[in-house]
Amino acid sequence: MLGLMQDRPLLISSLIEHAATYHPDREIVSRTVEGPIHRSNYAEIHRRSKRVANAMKALDIGFSDRVGTLAWNTHRHLELYFGVSGSGAVLHTVNPRLFPEQIEYIVNHAEDKVLFFDITFAALVEKLAPKLTTVRSFIAMTDRAHMPAIDVPNLRCYEDLLAEQSQDYAWPKFEERTASSLCYTSGTTGNPKGVLYSHRSTVLHSLMECALDTFGACSSMCALLAVPMFHANAWGMPYALSMVGAKVVMPGPHLDGKSMYELMRDEGVTFSQAVPTVWLMLFQYLDEHPEIDMKTVGLHGVGVGGAATPRVMIERFENSFGADFVQGWGMTETSPIGVIGRLLPKHAALSKEERIGIKMKAGRAVWGVGLKIVSDGGEELPHDGVAYGHLHVRGPWVASGYFRHDAQVLDEDGWFPTGDIATIDSDGYLQLVDRAKDVIKSGGEWISSIDLENIAIGHPAIQEAAIIAASHPKWQERPLLLAVKRPGKQVTREELLSYVGERVAKWWIPDDVVFVDALPHTATGKLLKTKLREQFRDYRLPTA
């Protein structure tokens, strides 16, 4: 027997329609690519997203056709989020920080028919256009006055295109499992792989972002959207914020510390999310301006993901900003929320230091996401905080496969293997030990590069650190610490090793330190350890 409930599909268009109906005047603020601040609201975004939907028909974009974007976080990109997917087409957000060859590959692999781009990427688009075999039209996301002078076929102006369209449009109803958007992995090993989200998965994921035990998106929130809209759809926040009618502040390409601070101060930002590298730029700006008291800004909550967060960062947010720090873990394949690091009621009695220790863990699974860890042989391991193994996940917003990729992805029980090594304690807190490819295998035991990096960054003279495996004739592999010093700070190899050695087991202490000017990163801001391993593959440890 079925329940007697109305059967309404979960569609992305319902989010902006709700926001425009019940929160029409709530502001959408963008620092534009052209420079000035642009102010809009949900009612206007809704009207313009309907013009985008009508433009899809004018551009001969059919149901499930892919539409690419090379764009920053702005109101125009938000209009595409709703207008493209709402029409039944698939929004393909392309990461402009990838190598040009990778961008060429994924646009062709996705078979994008139209490419929308911000004018900061005009030269890149001109270079790539002859190689993008399926793209029929290129739309510069600007007004007529700022159109780039580039040689690409069928170049159109975004504002002219929208002006030609009617704002009268009835959002179509279709199966909620229809593909809505396409995001590619960063491709650190091999070609990037496409993760194809559905309307259903996106709406369910958005609902979880509104829960108090995740990010608590609500109508009173003013959120600075610093996670790029080409990183797993900005962690899904544009959808969740529209669902509740929150004020949205978007920085465009301006993620430097000064710009971030000014937006927080001027727009009354109460919550923001970003990867650690963005927060480090803000910290650097604040260090240069000690007269700024961040507690007067009103930032209540901070979300961090994309890389492990060192203790010093958590302490600074909570002590200097007065902001509640929330860490999470996920990946493009999990939409991306998998776990969120909220404290439990029993932790209220702990000391502040003990609570921060818990917040350093990745977090607990949110509703809808299942976690398990398995041994090399596939045996499921206990959640005791001691056993560590390969992390597998499943859920309604977890990928079941990759776009146009026939290889089997899930295990025989339908779980997705993440490539991470992790432990899960009796309270359900996930602790990432390492990526399987990054863990140090020393004498039959594993050493976590993540833990060592977080400890090294805690030294006041260290700005960034990376741990990679160096070959050793006796122990197979030993940790090598690569460190970047803070400007104006000094520390010796012996001092840094002593600092780390006071905080780990003796056999975990790195065998050597190499100070470098900078460390390479992936297009998503993570340490590019494949390049570091190649660079230091012949490095000879003093203990070897």
N, C-alpha and C positions, 0 to 999 in steps of 0.2 A: 504494500500500500504506500503510495506517495503522499507527501504532505500537500496541503492546500495553500501553497504560497505562490505568489506571482513569479513567473520565470522571466527575469530581466537579465540580459547579458551584462557582464562586467566589462565595460568599455572605457578607454581612456577619455573619450569625448565627454563622458559623464562628469569627469573631474572639473574641467574648465567650465562646463555648463552650470554645475553647482556653484562654483566660485563666483561666476558672473551674476547668478541669481541672488545669492545670499550674502556675498561679500563684494559687491560691484565696485565700491570706492576704495577698497584696500589697495595700497600702493605697490607697484612694481617699479623698482628704481634700478637703473643701469648706468654704469660708467661706460660710455660707448667707445667703440674703436676709433671714431673720429675725434673723441676728446671730451665733449661736454657730458654732463649728467642728463639722462633722459628719464622723465617721470611718466608712468602710465598707471593703469589699474586693471583689475580682473575683467571689468566690463569691456575695456578697450582691447585687451589681449584676446578676449573671446571673439569680438567682432573681426579683428584682424586675422585670427586663426581660421575663421570662416572664409575670409578672402583667400587665405593660403589653400584651403580645401578646394575652392573654386579654381584656383590657379593650377591645381593638380590636373584637373580636367583639361584646362587650356593647354597644358604642357604634354597632354596625351599620356598621363600617368594613370595606369589602371590599377585594379585591385591587386595587392601584394607586390606591385613593382617597388623596387628599392630607390630611395631618394637619399643621396649623400649630403653631408654637411661637413665643412671645414670651418668651425666657428667657435668663438669664445662664449662666455656666459653673458648674454644680453637678452633684451626683450624680444628681439627678432628671432633669436634661436628658440626662445620659449614659444613663440607663435608657431614655429615649425614643429615643435614637439607635439602640439595638439592638432594643428591643421593637417599635417601629413598623416600621422597615425589615425586621426579621427576620420579621415576620408577612406581608410581601408588600405592605404599604401604603407610601406615599411620605412621608417626613419633610420638611416644608417649614419650614426655619428662617427666621423673619422678623426682619429687622433693626429693632429698636425705635427706633433713632436716625433712621430715615427720617422724613420729614414724615408726619403722620397721613393726609394725602390719598394719599400713596404706599403706605402700609401698607394702606389701604382698597382701593386699586387691585390690589395684588399678591395679597391674600387672596382677593378676588373673582376675579381672573384665574386663580389657581391652583385655584379652586373647593374651598378647604379645607372639610371637613365638620365638623371639630372643631378648636378652638383651645385649646392649653395655654398658660398664661401665669404668669409669676412675679408675686407680689403687688405688686411695685414698679410694675407696669404696669396695676394695677386700674382707675385712673381713666381711662387711655387706652382700655382695653377697654370700659368702660362707655360712653364717648363714641362708640366706633366700632361697637359691637354692632348698633345698628339698621341700619347701612349694610352689614354683612357678610352678604350675601344667601344664601350657601350654608352658613354655619356653623350647625350644629344644636345643638352643646353647647359650653360654655365650662368648662374645667377649671383651677381655681386650684391652682398647684403648691405646696401648703402643707399643713399639718395643720389639723384642725378648730379648734384654738385661735386660729389666725391667719387664718381665712377673712375676706376683705374684705366689707364691707357695701356691695355695689354692686347696681344694678338691671340685671341681664342675664338673658336667658332661659336656662333649663336650666343653671344654674350648679352645678358639682359640685366637690367637694374631692378633690384628687389622692390623698391618703393614704387617704381613705375608699374611693375607687374601687379602689385597689390591694388594700385589705384584703378587698374583696368577691370578689376573683379568686383562683383557684388558681394555685400556682406550678408545677403540672404542665402542661407544654406541650412538644410535639414540634415543633421548628423545621421548617417545611415546606421541601421541595426544589423549586426551580423554575429556569427559564432564567436564567443568570447575567447576561444582558443586560437583565433586568427593571429598570425604574426603581427607584432606592432613595431618593434624596433630591433636593430641589429648592431651589436658591439663586438669588435674583434679584440682578442687578447693581445698583449704587447709583443708577443713573438720573440722572447729571449732565446728560445731554442726552436729553430725551424720557422716556417712561415706562420704569421698570426692565424688564429682560428676564430670563426664567427660563432657568436652565441646569439641565438634568435629568441627574443622574448615574445611573450604573447600578451594580449590585453588582459586576460585573466591573471596571469602571473604578476603583471605590473600593478594591477589594482589591489590584489591580495598583499603584495609587498608594501604598497603604500599604506594600507591599513595598519600593518605592523609598525611602521615608522611613527604612527600617531600614538602608539601605546606608551604609557609613562615608563614602562620598563625598557623601552628602546630610546628614542629621541624625543618623545612627547611633543610632536608637532601639533600646534593648536593655533586658534585664531588670534590669540594675544601675542604670539611669537613674532619677532622681527629677525629673520634669518639672513645672514650673509652667506651666499652660496659660493664658497671659494673652491669647492671641488669642481673641476672642469666638467662641463656637460658632455664631454666626450670620454669621460672615465665612468664606465658602467652607468651612464645616464645620471651623472652627478650623484651617485649612490641612491638614485631614485627619489631624491628630495624634491625636485620640481613638481612631481606628481603629488607627493604627500602634502606639500605646502599649499597646493591648489585645492586639494581635498578639504582642507580646513580653513582656507582663506587667510593664511598668514601673510604678513608683509614680507616681500622678497627683495633683497638687495644683491645685485650682481656686479662683480668687479670688472667685467670684460677681460682684456688682456693684462690688467694692472694688478698683479699679485705681489708687488713689492711691499715691504713693511710700511712705508709711509702711506701708500694708497689704502692698504687694509685698515690701518689705524684711523685715517680720516673718515672712511665710510662707517666704521664702528662708532666713532664719536658723533658724526653729523646726522646719522640716520637712526640712532637709538637701537643699535643691534643688540639683541639679547642672546642670540645663539648663532654659532658658526661651526662649520666642519671644514677640515682641510687635512692634507697629508703633512707629516712632520716637517718636511722641507719648507713649506709655506710658513708654518709657525716659527721656524728658525729665522726666517727673514724678518718677521715681525719682531721677534726678540732682539735681533741685531739693531733694528731701528730704535727700539725702546732703550737699548743700552746706550745708544748715542744721544738719547734725549731723556736723561734721568729725571727731568722735571715733570714728566708725564706720570700721572697716577692712574693706572688702568682700573682701579676700583671705582673711580668716578664715572667710568664710561657706561657701566650698566650691563656688561656682558655676564650673563648668568650661567650659561652652559657652553661647553666646547666638545665637539666630537672629533676624534682622531682615528684614522685608519690608513690602510695602504702599506704600513710598515710598523714594526715594533716600536713602541714608545718608551724612551728612557725615563727613569724615575725623576730626573732633574726637570724634565718638561712637565710632568704631572704636578710636581711640587710648585713650579712657578705659576701654573694656571691657578692652582688652588690658593696659594699664599699671596702672590702679587696681584692676581686678577680678581680673586674672590669668586672664581667660576668653578662650577661643578664639572669635573673632567669625566668624559665617557669614551672609553676605547671600544672598538669593535673589530671583528674579523669577517672577511668575506672575500670574494673574488668575482671576476666578471661572470663566471659560471653560476654564482649564487645570487645574482641580481642587484647588489652584492651582499645583503645582510645575511650573515650566518649566526654570529653570536654577538652579544652586547655585554659590556663589562659593568653592569649595575650591581651595587651591593645588596645583600640580603638584610632583612630586619635584624638578624642576630649579630650583624657586624657593627651595629650602632654602639655597642659597648666596647669595641676595640679602640686602641689608641690611633691617633692620626697616622702614625708611621705604619701601623699594621693595616689600616684601611688602604693606604696607598699601595702597599705590597699586593693586596688583592686586586686593586685597579690595574696593576701592571700585567695581570693575566688578560688574555684576549676577551674572555667573557663567557656567558652561559648562552646556550641555544635559545633562540626566540621560538615562539609557537610556530609550528609548521616545518621547522628544520630538525632533522634527526642527525645525530652524530654517532660515529663508532670509530674505534681505533683497532687495527688488526696487525698481526705479526707479519713477517716476511712471507710466511707460509699461508697467510689468509685467516689465521685463527683470531677470533674476536677476543680482545684483551679487556681486563677489568677497569672500571673507572675508580681507581684508587689513588690517583695522583702520583703513582710510582711507575707503573707500566707505561711504556711509550711505544707507539707504533704508527702505522700509516693511517692518516685521517681520511675517513670517507663520510660523505654527507648525502642527504636526500630531502626532498620537499617539493611543494608545488611551485616554487620559483627557483628550482635548481635544474640546470641543464640536463637533458637526457641524451644529447648528442651535439655535434657541431654542424653548422650550415654547410651543405654540399660536401660532406665528409662522411664516407661510408663506414669507416672503422668503428668497431664497437667501443663505446666509452664507458658504460656502466659495468659493474661487476655482475656476477651471476644472480645476485639478490636485488639488483636494481639500485645500488649505491654508486655515487660518483666519487672516484678517487681523486683527492685534491693535489697530491704531490707533496703534502706537508707531513712532517713527523711531529707528533703531539702527545700530550698526556691529558687526561680528564680526571678531575678529582671527584670525591664523593658528593660534593655540592653541585657538580655539573660544570665547573669552571674549566674551560679549555685553556691549555698552556702550550703555545707552539714551541717546539724544541728547535725546529729548523725546517727549511725546505729539504726534501730528501736528497737533492743534488748538492746541497750546501753543507750538510752536517759533516763534522770532522770525525773520521773513523780512525781512532788511535788505539793500536794494540787490542783490537776487538771491542773497544768501548766507544761510545758516541759522545762527542763534545758539541754543545750548542753554540753555533756562531752568533745567534741572536743574543743569548745571555752575555757572552763576552763583549759584544759590541755595545750593549746597553751599559755595561759596567765601565768600559773605556770612555764612553761619552760623558759619564758622570765626573770625570776628572776636569777641574776648572780650566785647564789649558787645552782641552780637546774639543774641537768643533764637530768632527764627524769621524767615524771609524768603521772599518770593515775587517772581518776575519775570513780568511780563506785557508784551505788546506795546502800545506807544502809537503812534498814527499820526504819520507824519512826511511833510511835503510832498516831500522829496527822496528819502529812503531807503525810503519806504513804511511801514516799521515800525522802531522802535527800542526797546530794553529799558528798562523802568521798574522800579526796585527799590522794593518795599514791605517795610519792615523793622519788627520789634518789638524794642525794647530790653529787655535783661535788667533785672530790678528793681535799682534803685540804680546802674545803669551809664549812662554818657553817651558819646556819640560824635556828631560833626557829619557833615553831608552830605559835606563835602569829605574828611574823614578816612576815611569808609567807601568813597567812590569811589576814593581813593588806595590803600586796602588791596586792593580788588578789582582795580584797574588794575595792580598789581604782579604779578598772578597770571594775567592773560589778555592776549590780543592787544588792541591799542589799540582796534580797531573793535568789540570785544565790550563795552567798558566802558559800563555803563548811562548814559543821558543825564540821569537825575535819580533822586533818592531821596525817598521820602515815608515818614516815620515814622508808624506807626499803633499803636493800643493793642492790637489783636488782629487775627488773620487768620481768615477763615471756613474751615470744613472740611466735607467731605462726611460722610455717615454712616459711612464706613469710615476716617475720619481723614485723608484726603488733602486738600490745599489745594483749595478750591472756586474755581477760577479763572474760571468762568463768572460768578460774582457779582462778582469783582474787576474783570473786564473791563467789566461793566455799570456798576459804580460809577465807574470811571475812564475811561469811553469818551470823555468830552469833555475829558479832561485835556490841557493844552497843555504840551509839553516846552519847556524854555528854549532848546533848539537848533532848534525848529521855525520 
